[in-house]
Amino acid sequence: MQVTETLNEGLKHEFKISVPASDLDAKADAKLVDLKDKVRLNGFRPGKVPVAHLKKIYGRSVMAETIDQTISDTNRQIFEDRGFRLAGEPKITMPTEKDQVEELLSGKTDLTYTVAIEVVPPIQLADFKSFSVEKPVVDVSDADVDDAIKRIAEGSRPYNAKTEGVAEKGDRVTISFKGTINGEAFDGGTGEGIQVVIGAGQFIPGFEEQLIGIGTNETRTLKVSFPKNYLNEKLAGQPAEFETTATLIEAPGETTIDDEFAKTLGLESLDKLKEAARERLTAEFAGATRQKVKRALLDRLDESHKFEAPPSLVAEEFNLMWNSIKAEMDSSGKTFADENTTEEAAKEEYHKIADRRVRLGLVLSEIGEKNKITVTDDEVSRAVIERARQMPGREKEVWDYYRSNAQALAQLRAPIYEDKVVDFVLELASVTEKKVTKEELFKDEDAEKTAA
């Protein structure tokens, strides 16, 4: 066998391999000898079929199998000998001319092919004990708890029918309507007994505001336009008219926040409601803190591991992001000018993000492999169960979906693995707590866009 490296440029390599026909023939004959004891042919006793006869019947298929196995074994040996870690599947180029293929399958010519690969560069991991990460911390105050309960109360407030007067902002109006576009009715354009809180933003822009001043049993024609990014593409951007009748107008009442109110929510008392609100806020703040710490750590890992990312992986990641961005912009009707940029500048920015994501993914993978970090089947099962709980009534459907879909399971496993690697590094790093305000904790940062 002869192996010649024909390309060595950065992370790209290409090899030309030649395997003598005699080697292939010997391997194929060995397979035929093994086959002799397994096949049953009329006229021959078991195990007594001559190899020459088997070769006439199965020779081409056995040679094809031999060629595939030889290519696989040869490539694996080449990569292992050179310590290559592949970034993707090898690209193999074989003879395609009919006469060449025929001679190859007949064992009359050597096997000659090329294999092109892209490799992952060696990654020298940083000393994680030298890392310093700041952990923003927010204590849940009594005021936070009170605000949370007030929001719950506002969402549960009673409404009382107005005996006189017209609808005002904040009132709940029960309406019936018939919508038309250019005088023609459209699907989904009618409704009966629909409740609208004026100012809540439940309906398309401009609809609720035109209900201000309407009286009970009064009919108005409301003129609005569907947003350009409306989910129904046939309606998106279209001007419409809704003949609307108010059948009931209700003013919001006051909710007294006390033990009785807590009981309407299924809790024993106001104190229990406060405990529940505090627990929810604590979990919410902890989740935000975790995200901030993780982003800070990923930034540190990015700064400490600069290497060339495999171009094919970067291109794949970029295409996924770019296709998503383009689809979102097309559906919303936005342009790059609306975002104060150009398509070229946006592509350059997202290419940088793709490069960062790929490098961070490789670094996290390297940390996990070198430190034998794994995700157990039990951890994946718990993640599936959690997904099922999020869809009441469809638990079995969710469970069956993941059980029969290896790719979906892999998508669940990936973030679990990433979090375990992050936790491993944080155990070694110096993490210092810093008290911040709630506003600072939840403040969006541009850097978040580049998080892996």
C-alpha positions in Angstrom: 0.0 0.0 0.0 1.3 3.5 -0.9 0.1 6.7 0.9 1.1 10.1 -0.5 0.1 13.4 1.1 -0.8 15.7 -1.8 -2.1 18.6 0.3 -1.1 20.1 3.6 -2.6 23.6 4.0 -3.5 24.7 7.5 -6.2 22.3 8.7 -6.8 20.8 5.3 -5.1 17.6 4.2 -5.4 15.3 1.2 -3.9 11.9 0.6 -3.6 9.7 -2.5 -3.7 6.0 -1.6 -2.9 3.0 -3.8 -3.7 -0.5 -2.7 -2.3 -3.4 -4.9 -4.9 -5.6 -6.6 -3.1 -8.6 -5.1 -3.9 -7.3 -1.6 -7.5 -6.8 -2.4 -7.7 -10.2 -4.0 -6.2 -11.9 -1.0 -8.7 -10.2 1.3 -11.6 -11.1 -1.0 -10.5 -14.7 -1.1 -10.4 -14.8 2.7 -14.0 -13.5 2.8 -15.0 -16.2 0.3 -13.3 -18.9 2.4 -15.3 -17.7 5.4 -18.4 -17.6 3.3 -18.0 -21.3 2.2 -19.1 -22.5 5.6 -22.1 -20.3 5.7 -23.8 -20.5 2.3 -26.1 -23.4 1.1 -26.1 -24.1 -2.7 -28.0 -26.8 -4.5 -25.7 -29.7 -5.5 -23.1 -29.1 -2.8 -22.8 -30.4 0.7 -22.5 -27.7 3.5 -18.9 -26.4 3.6 -17.9 -28.2 0.4 -18.6 -25.4 -2.2 -15.4 -24.7 -4.1 -14.1 -21.2 -3.6 -13.7 -20.8 -7.3 -17.4 -21.4 -7.7 -18.3 -19.0 -4.9 -16.1 -16.4 -6.7 -18.2 -16.7 -9.9 -21.4 -16.1 -7.9 -20.4 -13.7 -5.2 -17.1 -12.4 -6.5 -18.2 -8.8 -7.4 -20.3 -8.2 -4.3 -17.5 -9.6 -2.0 -14.9 -7.4 -3.8 -17.1 -4.3 -3.4 -17.4 -5.1 0.3 -13.6 -5.7 0.5 -13.0 -2.3 -1.2 -15.3 -0.5 1.2 -13.7 -2.2 4.3 -10.1 -1.5 2.9 -10.9 2.2 2.4 -12.4 2.5 5.9 -9.5 0.6 7.6 -6.8 2.5 5.6 -8.3 5.9 6.3 -8.6 5.2 10.0 -5.0 4.0 10.2 -3.8 7.1 8.3 -5.6 9.4 10.7 -4.6 7.6 13.8 -0.9 7.4 12.8 -0.9 11.2 12.4 -3.0 12.0 15.4 -5.7 13.6 13.4 -9.1 14.5 14.9 -11.5 15.1 12.1 -13.7 18.1 11.9 -16.1 16.4 9.6 -16.6 13.4 7.3 -13.7 12.5 4.9 -14.3 13.3 1.3 -13.4 10.2 -0.8 -12.9 10.3 -4.6 -13.0 7.0 -6.4 -12.7 6.0 -10.1 -16.1 6.6 -11.8 -15.5 5.4 -15.4 -17.4 2.3 -16.1 -14.4 0.4 -17.4 -12.3 1.4 -14.4 -15.0 0.3 -12.0 -15.4 -3.0 -13.8 -11.7 -3.8 -13.7 -11.6 -2.9 -10.0 -14.5 -5.1 -9.1 -13.0 -7.9 -11.2 -9.7 -7.6 -9.3 -7.7 -6.7 -12.4 -6.4 -3.3 -11.2 -5.1 -1.6 -8.1 -7.4 0.5 -5.9 -6.4 4.1 -6.2 -8.4 6.8 -4.5 -8.0 10.2 -2.8 -9.3 11.3 0.6 -9.6 14.9 1.6 -10.1 15.9 5.3 -10.3 18.9 7.6 -8.9 18.4 11.1 -9.4 20.0 14.5 -6.2 21.7 15.6 -4.5 20.6 18.8 -6.0 22.6 21.7 -3.7 23.6 24.6 -6.0 24.1 27.5 -5.5 27.1 29.8 -4.9 26.9 33.6 -8.4 27.2 34.9 -7.2 27.9 38.4 -5.9 31.3 37.1 -9.4 32.3 36.0 -11.3 35.0 38.0 -15.1 35.2 37.4 -17.5 37.7 39.0 -20.8 36.4 40.2 -23.6 39.0 40.3 -25.9 38.4 43.2 -29.3 40.0 44.0 -31.2 39.4 47.3 -34.9 39.2 47.0 -36.3 42.1 49.0 -39.7 42.5 50.6 -40.5 45.1 48.0 -39.8 42.6 45.2 -42.2 40.2 46.8 -44.9 42.8 47.2 -44.5 43.9 43.6 -44.8 40.4 42.4 -48.0 39.8 44.4 -49.4 43.1 43.1 -48.8 41.9 39.5 -50.7 38.7 40.3 -53.5 40.7 41.9 -53.8 42.9 38.8 -54.1 39.9 36.6 -56.8 38.5 38.9 -58.7 41.7 39.5 -62.5 41.5 39.2 -64.5 43.5 36.7 -67.9 45.0 37.3 -70.5 46.0 34.7 -70.9 49.7 34.0 -74.5 50.8 34.3 -73.8 54.1 32.7 -71.0 55.8 30.8 -68.7 54.7 28.0 -65.6 52.6 27.8 -62.3 54.0 29.1 -58.7 52.8 29.0 -58.4 49.9 31.4 -62.0 48.8 31.0 -62.9 45.3 29.8 -65.2 45.4 26.7 -67.0 42.3 25.4 -67.4 42.7 21.6 -68.6 41.0 18.5 -67.0 41.8 15.2 -66.9 41.1 11.5 -63.7 42.0 9.6 -63.3 42.7 5.9 -60.4 43.5 3.6 -61.3 45.5 0.5 -64.9 44.7 1.4 -64.4 40.9 1.5 -64.6 38.8 4.6 -61.6 36.7 5.5 -60.8 33.6 7.6 -60.6 34.4 11.3 -62.1 37.8 10.8 -65.2 37.3 12.9 -65.7 36.9 16.6 -68.5 36.7 19.2 -68.4 37.5 22.9 -64.7 38.4 22.8 -63.3 40.2 25.9 -60.8 43.0 25.3 -59.0 45.0 28.0 -58.4 48.4 26.5 -54.7 49.2 26.6 -53.6 45.6 27.3 -52.2 45.2 23.7 -54.1 41.9 23.0 -55.2 43.0 19.6 -53.4 44.4 16.6 -52.2 48.0 16.9 -54.9 50.6 16.8 -57.8 48.3 17.5 -58.2 48.7 21.3 -57.7 52.5 21.2 -60.7 52.9 18.9 -62.9 51.3 21.5 -62.4 54.2 23.9 -65.7 56.1 24.2 -67.8 53.3 22.8 -71.1 52.6 24.7 -73.0 49.4 25.4 -74.7 48.0 22.3 -73.0 50.7 20.2 -71.5 49.6 16.8 -68.4 51.2 15.3 -66.3 50.5 12.2 -62.6 50.2 13.4 -60.0 50.8 10.7 -56.6 49.1 11.3 -53.7 47.5 9.4 -52.2 44.1 10.2 -48.5 44.3 11.1 -46.0 43.4 8.4 -44.7 40.5 10.5 -48.2 39.1 11.2 -48.1 35.3 11.4 -50.7 34.9 8.7 -48.8 36.0 5.6 -52.0 36.6 3.6 -53.1 39.2 6.2 -49.6 40.7 6.9 -49.5 44.4 6.1 -53.2 44.5 4.9 -55.6 47.3 5.8 -58.8 46.0 7.3 -62.1 47.2 8.7 -63.9 45.6 11.7 -67.6 46.3 12.2 -67.6 46.0 16.0 -70.4 46.0 18.6 -69.9 46.4 22.3 -72.2 44.1 24.2 -70.8 44.7 27.7 -68.6 47.3 29.3 -66.9 46.5 32.6 -64.7 48.7 34.9 -61.9 47.1 36.8 -62.4 46.6 40.5 -59.9 46.6 43.3 -58.4 43.4 44.6 -57.7 43.2 48.3 -54.5 41.4 48.9 -55.2 39.3 52.0 -55.6 35.8 53.2 -58.8 35.4 51.2 -57.1 36.5 48.0 -54.3 33.9 48.7 -57.0 31.2 49.1 -58.3 32.0 45.6 -54.9 31.0 44.3 -54.9 27.7 46.2 -52.7 28.9 49.1 -53.5 28.8 52.8 -52.7 32.4 53.6 -51.1 35.6 52.5 -47.9 34.5 54.3 -47.8 31.4 52.2 -48.4 33.4 49.1 -45.4 35.6 50.0 -43.3 32.5 50.6 -44.2 31.1 47.2 -43.5 34.5 45.5 -40.1 34.7 47.2 -39.2 31.2 46.1 -40.1 31.9 42.5 -38.2 35.2 42.5 -35.2 33.5 44.1 -35.2 30.9 41.4 -35.6 33.5 38.7 -32.7 35.6 40.1 -30.5 32.5 40.5 -31.2 31.6 36.8 -30.2 35.1 35.7 -27.1 34.9 37.8 -26.2 31.5 36.3 -26.4 32.9 32.8 -24.2 35.9 33.7 -21.6 33.7 35.2 -21.7 31.3 32.3 -21.3 34.1 29.8 -18.4 35.6 31.8 -16.7 32.2 31.8 -17.2 31.6 28.1 -15.7 35.1 27.5 -12.7 34.0 29.5 -12.4 30.7 27.7 -12.6 32.6 24.4 -9.8 35.0 25.4 -7.6 32.1 26.5 -7.9 29.8 23.6 -7.1 31.4 20.2 -6.6 28.9 17.4 -7.9 28.5 13.8 -11.4 26.9 13.8 -12.1 24.4 11.1 -13.5 26.5 8.2 -16.2 23.9 7.3 -17.6 23.9 10.9 -17.6 27.7 10.9 -19.3 27.8 7.6 -21.9 25.3 8.8 -22.6 27.3 12.0 -22.7 30.6 10.0 -25.2 29.2 7.5 -27.5 28.1 10.3 -27.5 31.5 11.9 -27.7 33.4 8.6 -30.6 31.4 7.3 -32.4 32.0 10.6 -31.7 35.8 10.5 -32.8 36.1 6.8 -36.0 34.2 7.5 -36.8 36.4 10.5 -36.1 39.6 8.5 -38.3 38.4 5.6 -41.2 37.6 7.9 -41.0 40.9 9.7 -40.4 43.0 6.5 -37.3 44.5 8.0 -34.1 45.4 6.1 -30.5 45.7 7.1 -30.9 49.5 6.8 -33.6 49.3 9.5 -30.9 47.8 11.8 -28.4 50.6 10.9 -26.1 48.2 9.1 -25.5 46.6 5.7 -25.8 43.0 4.6 -22.0 42.8 4.2 -21.3 44.2 7.7 -23.9 41.9 9.2 -22.4 38.9 7.5 -19.0 39.8 8.8 -20.3 40.2 12.3 -22.2 36.9 12.3 -19.2 35.1 10.8 -17.2 36.3 13.9 -19.9 34.9 16.1 -19.9 31.6 14.2 -16.1 31.4 14.6 -16.4 32.0 18.4 -19.1 29.4 18.8 -17.2 26.7 17.0 -14.0 27.4 18.9 -15.8 27.5 22.3 -17.6 24.2 21.4 -14.3 22.6 20.6 -12.7 23.9 23.8 -15.6 22.6 25.9 -15.4 19.3 24.2 -11.7 19.1 24.8 -12.2 19.9 28.5 -14.9 17.2 28.8 -12.8 14.5 27.1 -9.6 15.2 29.0 -11.5 15.2 32.3 -13.8 12.3 31.5 -17.0 14.3 31.9 -20.0 12.4 30.6 -23.8 12.7 30.6 -25.5 9.6 32.0 -28.7 8.0 30.5 -30.5 8.9 33.8 -29.7 12.6 33.3 -31.0 12.5 29.7 -34.1 10.7 30.9 -34.8 13.4 33.5 -34.5 16.0 30.8 -37.0 14.1 28.7 -39.4 13.9 31.7 -39.0 17.6 32.3 -39.9 18.3 28.7 -42.9 16.0 29.0 -44.1 17.9 32.1 -44.1 21.1 30.1 -46.8 19.6 27.8 -49.7 18.4 30.0 -51.8 15.7 28.3 -49.1 15.0 25.7 -46.6 13.3 28.0 -46.6 9.9 26.2 -46.3 11.7 22.8 -43.2 13.6 24.0 -41.6 10.5 25.5 -42.2 8.4 22.4 -40.7 11.2 20.2 -37.4 11.3 22.1 -37.2 7.6 22.5 -37.4 7.1 18.7 -35.4 10.1 17.7 -31.6 9.9 18.3 -31.0 13.4 17.0 -33.6 14.9 19.4 -32.0 13.1 22.3 -28.6 14.4 21.2 -30.0 17.9 21.3 -31.1 17.4 24.9 -27.8 15.8 25.9 -25.6 18.7 24.5 -26.7 21.5 26.9 -26.4 19.1 29.8 -22.9 18.2 28.8 -22.0 21.9 28.3 -23.3 22.8 31.8 -21.3 20.0 33.4 -18.1 21.2 31.7 -18.9 24.8 32.8 -19.4 23.6 36.4 -16.1 21.7 36.3 -14.2 24.8 35.2 -16.0 27.0 37.8 -14.9 24.6 40.5 -11.3 25.4 39.6 -11.7 29.1 39.0 -11.9 31.9 41.5 -15.5 33.0 41.7 -16.2 36.2 43.7 -19.7 37.4 44.5 -20.7 41.0 43.8 -24.0 42.6 45.0 -25.8 44.2 42.1 -29.3 45.7 41.6 -32.1 43.8 39.9 -31.8 46.1 36.9 -28.1 45.4 36.5 -28.7 41.6 36.8 -31.3 41.6 34.0 -29.6 44.1 31.8 -29.0 42.8 28.3 -25.5 43.1 27.0 -24.2 43.0 23.4 -21.8 40.3 24.5 -24.7 38.0 25.2 -25.3 37.7 21.5 -22.0 35.8 21.1 -22.6 33.4 24.0 -22.1 29.8 22.9 
